Amino acid sequence: METSITTNKGQIVVPKKLRNKYGIKKGTRVAFIDKNGELVLRVMDKSYFESFVGITKGEGSVIEELMKEKKIEKEL
C-alpha cells in the first residue's frame, strides 16, 4: 500500500512507483470517482474513454462526444 499526505492546498503526490506503473506524467489527466464511500483515482487514458462506449446515442466516437460535453461545461 502506498500513501501520501495532503498539502494545505488540497494537493496530493502520487507515489513514484504508482506513477511509473500507470504512466502518470506531467500533464496526465486523472479522474476522481466517488464509488460507494471510496475515492478512486483513475488515469484518463484511451481505455478510460473507451469504457463509455454505448452511452451516447449519436454517431461518431465517444471521445468526440465527451469533448463536446466538456466544451459546453466550460462555456457555462
Secondary structure, 3 states (H helix, E strand, C coil): CCCCCCCCCCCCCCCHHHHHHHCCCCCCCEEEEEECCEEEEEECCHHHHHCCCCCCCCCCCHHHHHHHHHHHHHHC
